[in-house]
Amino acid sequence: MPLVVRHALISLLIMPLVLLPATAKADDGDDIRRLMMKTFDRQDAPLKIDPVTVRDDLAVAGWTQADAGGRALLRQSNGEWSLTFCGGDALKQAAFLRDQGMSSAAADQFAAEIAAAEARTDPSMVAQFSRFDGVMPMSGQSQR
């Protein structure tokens, strides 16, 4: 196999790995869903969580429950996720993400990743995420 073809094939195999969000593990989304289900799920009002977007030590999860909905901002510390804020559209804005300690470039990229994930989500669910009025600090409930 010619060297040029071999390099092209290797590039095609590696490229998807380069495009993954920074340091997101496959099980982060599952850990976040478990935490939120443990905290908020009720038999009379099941919690639905989708999408979960992770970048470095921050995550934004869209959620709906009965007629309510919103987004949760979670932070990972020492391998554990904890709820930091609940809110609506503010949580997906680069300015808010910068306020949480992200660099400008990382916040812009993360906001774009959240928008892309929500673009693949049922539009009626995304509309519910926007219904949450304001931003509410959470008590830092964690996985334990």
C-alpha positions in Angstrom: 0.0 0.0 0.0 1.5 3.4 -1.0 2.6 5.6 1.9 0.3 8.4 0.9 -2.8 6.1 1.0 -1.7 4.7 4.3 -1.4 8.2 5.8 -4.8 9.1 4.5 -6.4 6.0 6.0 -4.7 6.7 9.4 -5.9 10.3 9.3 -9.5 9.1 8.6 -9.3 6.8 11.6 -7.8 9.3 14.0 -9.9 12.4 13.0 -13.1 11.4 15.0 -11.0 11.1 18.1 -9.6 14.6 17.6 -13.2 16.0 17.3 -14.4 14.6 20.6 -15.1 17.2 23.4 -12.1 17.8 25.6 -11.6 15.1 28.3 -15.2 13.9 28.2 -15.5 10.3 29.2 -18.2 8.0 27.8 -19.7 7.4 31.3 -19.9 11.1 32.3 -23.3 11.3 30.7 -24.5 8.2 32.6 -23.1 9.5 35.9 -24.9 12.9 35.4 -28.2 11.2 34.5 -28.0 8.9 37.6 -27.3 12.0 39.9 -30.2 14.0 38.4 -32.6 11.0 38.5 -31.7 10.3 42.1 -32.2 14.0 43.0 -35.3 14.9 41.0 -37.1 11.9 39.5 -40.6 11.2 40.9 -43.0 8.4 40.2 -45.8 10.9 39.5 -43.5 13.1 37.3 -40.8 11.1 35.6 -37.6 13.1 34.8 -36.3 13.0 31.2 -32.7 14.1 30.6 -31.4 14.8 27.1 -29.0 16.0 25.9 -26.0 16.0 28.2 -23.0 17.9 26.9 -19.7 17.7 28.7 -16.5 19.7 28.3 -13.7 19.4 30.7 -15.1 19.7 34.3 -18.5 21.3 33.2 -21.6 19.8 31.8 -25.0 21.1 30.7 -27.9 18.7 30.8 -31.3 19.5 29.4 -34.3 18.1 31.3 -38.0 18.0 31.3 -40.5 16.9 34.0 -44.2 17.0 33.4 -44.8 20.6 32.1 -41.6 21.9 33.5 -38.1 22.0 31.9 -34.7 23.6 32.0 -31.0 23.0 32.0 -28.7 22.0 34.7 -25.1 23.1 34.9 -22.9 20.5 36.7 -19.3 20.6 37.8 -16.9 17.7 38.3 -14.5 17.8 41.1 -12.3 14.8 42.3 -14.2 12.5 39.8 -17.6 13.4 41.2 -20.3 15.5 39.4 -22.4 17.9 41.4 -25.3 20.2 40.5 -24.3 23.8 40.4 -27.1 25.7 38.7 -30.5 25.2 37.2 -31.8 27.6 34.6 -33.0 28.2 31.1 -31.3 29.7 28.1 -28.6 31.5 30.2 -26.8 28.2 30.9 -26.0 27.6 27.3 -24.6 31.1 26.7 -20.8 31.5 26.3 -20.9 34.6 28.6 -22.4 32.5 31.5 -19.9 29.7 30.8 -17.0 32.2 31.0 -18.4 33.4 34.4 -18.0 29.8 35.5 -14.3 29.9 34.8 -14.0 28.7 31.2 -11.6 30.6 28.9 -13.3 32.6 26.2 -12.3 30.1 23.5 -13.5 27.1 25.5 -16.8 28.8 26.5 -17.5 29.7 22.8 -16.7 26.1 21.8 -18.8 24.6 24.6 -21.8 26.9 23.7 -21.5 25.6 20.1 -21.4 22.0 21.3 -24.5 22.5 23.5 -26.3 24.2 20.5 -25.4 21.3 18.2 -26.6 18.7 20.8 -29.9 20.5 21.3 -30.3 20.8 17.5 -30.5 16.9 17.5 -33.1 16.9 20.3 -36.9 17.0 19.9 -37.7 20.7 19.4 -40.6 20.5 21.9 -38.2 19.4 24.6 -35.8 22.2 23.8 -38.7 24.7 24.0 -39.3 23.3 27.5 -35.7 24.0 28.5 -36.3 27.7 27.8 -39.3 27.9 30.2 -37.1 27.9 33.3 -37.0 31.5 34.4 -33.8 32.9 35.8 -30.8 31.0 37.2 -31.0 29.1 40.5 -27.9 28.1 42.4 -28.1 24.5 43.6 -26.7 23.2 46.8 -24.0 21.2 45.1 -25.7 17.9 45.4 -23.3 15.2 44.3 -23.2 11.6 43.2 -23.0 10.2 46.8 
